[in-house]
């Protein structure tokens, strides 16, 4: 239930700024009529747009600031220039202060991550946050993480990602025991880096509400082999961008094929319902909205170039995870990992000492 929820919006973030934010909020407000919005940004730009969208205007409050973070600002520059005054900072700070239950921004990903970590801090014992999103698959959707927040991750960090990802999957998919897989170059136990193999062993021993599938390969993501796909941010971001590019390529190929001849155009008239269904299925906008997991608060990243439909989807994600109190569920599941890291460190020390004695 979203009754009583307040979502903070970075009104100036993204490639298209307030126009996409306000129009997206209009779409989301139809689906969630009880939600209220705190919109941070330049009131001179936002107010005229709200006048065109009375539904959102009635449910919104504008907090003016004339400072915004550009899409090409480095995180360090964004922190220096936008600290405590930018629309991005103020939206996240509203979550910290309890004025909003989640923040949504289409702005600079690096700046958003840096500000979120500074303002909200990480959950106790979480070493690095992860960026998690829904991934369209042959059987519906899966959760994938990390998609770019943490470049490189050790074994225990991958296990933490798994714990946070399964909590997200339980909230979004309403399933008690999500299946979890570690992305690897093969399903065989002997394949992969030492960190990935160590993470797999730790997940087999962890007392988490999951069904650990083992290793999954790249093609398993699209198949929907597991509910949660876990990897580090470097690999995850490459996989995500590859999938988005492939989806656009398929749409381009189909459009070109349908216009290649008179018979193709006639055939399209009979099959356009099927083609529309396919286009909707692979439309990145329907899965827009990635959540920074591992923070003491909820921050949702919308794709910077998305349109109002995509931004509304990001608000939907924010509403769902806020209503389900996702942060508390993550804290509870991470508590189950107590002692697992120390045990792994002890094992690693013993292995290192054995190798040193043999050398």
C-alpha positions in Angstrom: 0.0 0.0 0.0 1.4 3.4 -1.0 -1.0 5.5 1.2 0.9 8.2 3.1 4.1 7.8 1.0 6.1 10.9 0.0 8.6 10.6 -2.9 11.3 13.2 -3.3 12.1 14.1 -6.9 15.2 15.7 -8.3 13.4 18.0 -10.6 16.4 19.1 -12.6 18.1 15.7 -13.2 18.4 13.9 -16.5 18.8 15.0 -20.1 15.4 16.6 -20.3 15.0 18.0 -16.8 11.7 19.2 -15.3 9.5 18.4 -18.3 10.2 14.7 -18.1 10.1 14.7 -14.3 6.7 16.4 -14.0 5.1 14.5 -16.9 6.4 11.3 -15.4 5.0 12.2 -12.0 1.6 12.8 -13.7 1.6 9.3 -15.1 2.7 7.8 -11.8 0.1 9.7 -9.8 -2.7 8.0 -11.8 -1.4 4.7 -10.7 -0.6 5.8 -7.2 -3.2 8.5 -6.3 -2.2 8.6 -2.6 1.4 9.5 -3.2 2.7 13.0 -2.5 5.8 14.5 -4.1 8.5 16.9 -2.9 10.0 18.4 -6.1 13.4 20.1 -5.7 14.6 22.5 -8.4 14.1 25.8 -10.1 10.6 26.9 -9.3 10.5 29.2 -12.4 10.8 26.2 -14.6 8.8 23.8 -12.5 5.7 25.9 -11.7 4.5 26.4 -15.3 4.7 22.6 -15.9 2.7 21.9 -12.7 0.0 24.4 -14.0 -0.4 22.0 -17.0 -0.6 19.0 -14.7 -3.1 19.9 -11.9 -3.2 16.3 -10.6 0.5 16.4 -9.8 0.2 20.1 -8.6 -2.3 19.1 -6.0 0.0 16.4 -4.6 3.2 18.3 -4.8 5.4 20.9 -3.0 8.2 22.7 -4.7 11.4 23.4 -2.8 13.3 25.9 -4.8 17.0 25.8 -5.6 18.8 27.2 -8.6 21.7 24.8 -8.3 21.7 21.5 -10.3 24.2 18.8 -11.2 25.1 18.4 -14.8 25.2 15.0 -16.5 29.0 15.3 -17.1 30.1 16.5 -13.7 32.6 14.3 -11.9 31.4 13.0 -8.6 34.0 15.0 -6.7 33.0 18.2 -8.6 29.3 17.5 -7.9 30.0 17.1 -4.2 31.9 20.3 -4.0 29.5 22.4 -6.1 26.2 20.9 -5.1 26.7 20.0 -1.5 23.6 21.0 0.5 22.2 23.2 -2.2 21.6 21.2 -5.4 18.3 19.6 -6.3 19.9 16.2 -6.2 21.4 16.7 -2.7 18.2 18.1 -1.3 16.1 15.3 -2.7 18.3 12.7 -1.0 18.5 14.7 2.2 14.7 14.7 2.4 14.9 10.9 2.8 17.5 11.2 5.6 15.4 13.8 7.4 12.3 11.5 7.1 10.4 14.0 5.0 10.3 11.4 2.1 10.4 7.7 2.0 12.4 7.5 -1.2 14.2 9.8 -3.7 14.2 9.5 -7.5 16.7 11.2 -9.8 17.5 10.9 -13.5 20.7 12.8 -12.9 24.4 11.9 -13.1 24.8 8.3 -11.7 28.3 8.9 -10.2 27.2 12.1 -8.5 24.0 10.4 -7.2 25.9 7.5 -5.8 28.5 9.8 -4.1 25.9 12.0 -2.6 23.7 9.1 -1.4 26.7 7.5 0.4 27.6 10.8 2.0 24.1 11.7 3.1 22.5 8.4 4.0 25.6 6.3 4.8 25.7 2.6 4.3 23.9 0.0 6.5 26.2 -1.3 9.3 28.6 -4.0 8.0 27.8 -3.2 4.4 31.1 -2.5 2.7 29.9 -1.3 -0.7 26.4 -0.5 -2.0 25.0 -2.1 -5.2 22.8 -0.9 -8.0 19.9 -3.3 -8.6 17.3 -3.2 -11.4 14.7 -5.4 -13.0 15.8 -7.2 -16.1 13.3 -8.5 -18.8 13.6 -12.2 -19.3 11.8 -15.0 -21.2 9.8 -15.9 -18.1 9.1 -12.4 -16.9 11.7 -10.4 -15.0 14.7 -11.0 -12.8 16.7 -8.8 -10.5 20.3 -8.0 -11.5 23.0 -6.4 -9.4 25.5 -4.8 -9.3 25.0 -2.7 -12.4 27.7 -0.1 -11.8 27.9 1.2 -8.3 30.9 -1.0 -7.3 33.6 -1.8 -9.8 35.2 -5.0 -8.6 34.0 -6.9 -5.5 35.5 -9.5 -3.3 33.8 -12.8 -2.3 32.0 -11.4 0.8 30.8 -8.3 -1.0 29.3 -10.6 -3.7 27.5 -12.5 -0.9 26.2 -9.2 0.5 25.0 -8.3 -3.0 23.1 -11.6 -3.1 21.5 -10.9 0.3 20.4 -7.5 -0.8 19.2 -8.7 -4.2 17.1 -11.5 -2.7 15.4 -9.0 -0.3 14.7 -6.8 -3.3 13.3 -9.8 -5.2 11.1 -10.9 -2.3 9.6 -7.4 -2.3 9.1 -6.9 -6.0 8.1 -10.5 -7.0 6.4 -11.4 -3.7 8.2 -14.8 -3.4 9.5 -16.3 -0.2 12.7 -17.9 -1.5 14.1 -16.3 -4.7 16.6 -18.4 -6.7 20.0 -16.7 -6.8 22.9 -17.3 -9.3 26.4 -15.9 -9.6 27.3 -14.7 -13.0 30.3 -16.7 -14.3 32.1 -17.8 -17.5 30.6 -21.3 -17.0 28.4 -23.4 -14.8 31.2 -25.8 -13.8 32.5 -25.4 -10.2 36.2 -25.2 -11.4 35.5 -22.2 -13.6 35.7 -18.5 -12.7 37.8 -16.3 -10.5 38.8 -17.3 -7.0 36.5 -14.6 -5.6 33.5 -15.9 -7.5 34.2 -19.5 -6.4 34.6 -18.4 -2.8 31.4 -16.5 -2.9 29.6 -19.6 -4.2 30.9 -21.6 -1.3 29.8 -18.9 1.2 26.3 -18.7 -0.3 25.9 -22.5 0.1 26.7 -22.1 3.8 24.8 -18.9 4.4 21.5 -19.0 6.3 19.6 -16.8 3.8 16.0 -17.2 2.6 17.2 -18.2 -0.9 17.6 -21.2 -3.1 21.2 -20.9 -4.4 21.3 -22.1 -8.0 25.0 -21.9 -8.4 26.8 -20.3 -11.4 24.9 -18.8 -14.3 26.2 -17.7 -17.7 25.4 -14.6 -19.8 22.7 -16.3 -21.7 20.9 -17.3 -18.5 20.1 -13.7 -17.8 17.8 -13.4 -20.7 16.4 -16.9 -20.1 15.4 -16.0 -16.6 17.1 -19.0 -15.1 17.2 -17.4 -11.7 15.3 -14.7 -9.9 18.5 -12.8 -8.9 21.7 -12.5 -10.9 24.7 -11.4 -8.9 27.9 -9.9 -10.3 30.3 -7.0 -9.7 29.5 -3.5 -11.1 32.1 -3.6 -13.9 30.7 -6.8 -15.5 27.1 -5.9 -14.6 27.2 -2.5 -16.3 28.7 -4.0 -19.5 26.0 -6.7 -19.6 23.3 -4.0 -19.1 24.6 -1.7 -21.8 25.0 -4.7 -24.2 21.4 -5.8 -23.6 20.0 -2.3 -24.1 21.9 -1.9 -27.3 20.8 -5.3 -28.5 17.1 -4.4 -27.8 17.4 -1.2 -29.8 19.1 -3.1 -32.7 16.3 -5.7 -32.8 13.7 -2.9 -33.0 15.7 -1.2 -35.7 16.0 -4.4 -37.7 12.3 -5.1 -37.4 11.3 -1.6 -38.4 13.6 -1.8 -41.5 12.2 -5.3 -42.4 8.6 -4.2 -42.2 9.3 -1.2 -44.5 11.5 -3.1 -47.0 8.7 -3.9 -49.6 5.0 -3.5 -50.3 4.3 -7.1 -49.1 6.2 -6.5 -45.9 4.1 -3.4 -45.2 0.9 -5.3 -45.9 2.1 -8.1 -43.6 2.8 -5.6 -40.9 -0.8 -4.4 -41.0 -2.0 -8.0 -40.1 0.8 -8.6 -37.5 1.1 -5.1 -35.9 -0.5 -6.3 -32.7 2.2 -8.9 -32.2 4.9 -6.5 -33.1 3.6 -3.9 -30.6 3.6 -6.6 -27.9 7.2 -7.5 -28.8 8.2 -3.8 -28.7 6.5 -3.3 -25.3 8.3 -6.4 -24.0 11.8 -5.2 -24.9 11.1 -1.5 -24.2 13.8 -0.4 -21.7 11.3 2.1 -20.3 9.2 -0.6 -18.7 12.1 -1.7 -16.6 13.5 1.8 -15.8 14.5 2.5 -12.2 17.5 1.0 -10.5 17.7 1.0 -6.7 20.9 1.7 -4.7 20.9 -1.1 -2.1 22.9 -1.1 1.1 22.1 2.5 2.1 20.2 3.8 5.1 17.5 5.0 2.8 16.0 4.5 -0.6 17.4 6.2 -3.7 16.2 5.2 -7.2 18.2 6.0 -10.3 16.2 6.7 -13.5 17.9 6.5 -16.9 19.1 10.0 -17.8 17.6 9.9 -21.4 14.3 8.4 -20.5 10.9 9.9 -21.3 7.9 10.5 -19.0 6.8 6.8 -19.3 10.2 5.6 -18.2 10.4 8.2 -15.3 7.0 7.1 -14.2 8.3 3.5 -14.0 11.2 4.6 -11.8 8.6 6.3 -9.5 6.7 3.0 -9.4 9.8 1.2 -8.3 10.4 3.8 -5.5 6.8 3.5 -4.3 6.9 -0.3 -4.2 10.2 -0.7 -2.3 9.2 2.1 0.1 5.8 0.6 0.8 7.5 -2.7 1.5 10.1 -1.2 3.9 12.9 -2.7 1.8 15.7 -1.3 4.0 14.5 -3.1 7.1 14.3 -6.4 5.2 17.9 -6.0 3.9 19.2 -5.3 7.4 17.4 -8.4 8.7 18.9 -10.6 6.0 22.4 -9.2 6.3 22.3 -10.0 10.0 22.2 -13.7 9.0 25.6 -13.3 7.5 27.2 -12.5 10.9 30.3 -14.6 11.4 30.4 -15.7 7.8 33.0 -13.1 6.8 35.3 -13.9 9.8 35.1 -17.5 9.0 36.1 -16.8 5.4 39.0 -14.6 6.5 40.2 -17.4 8.8 40.0 -19.9 5.9 41.9 -17.6 3.6 44.6 -17.0 6.3 45.0 -20.8 6.7 45.3 -21.3 3.0 47.9 -18.5 2.7 49.9 -19.9 5.6 49.9 -23.4 4.0 51.0 -22.0 0.7 53.8 -20.0 2.4 55.0 -23.2 4.2 55.1 -25.1 0.9 57.1 -22.4 -0.9 
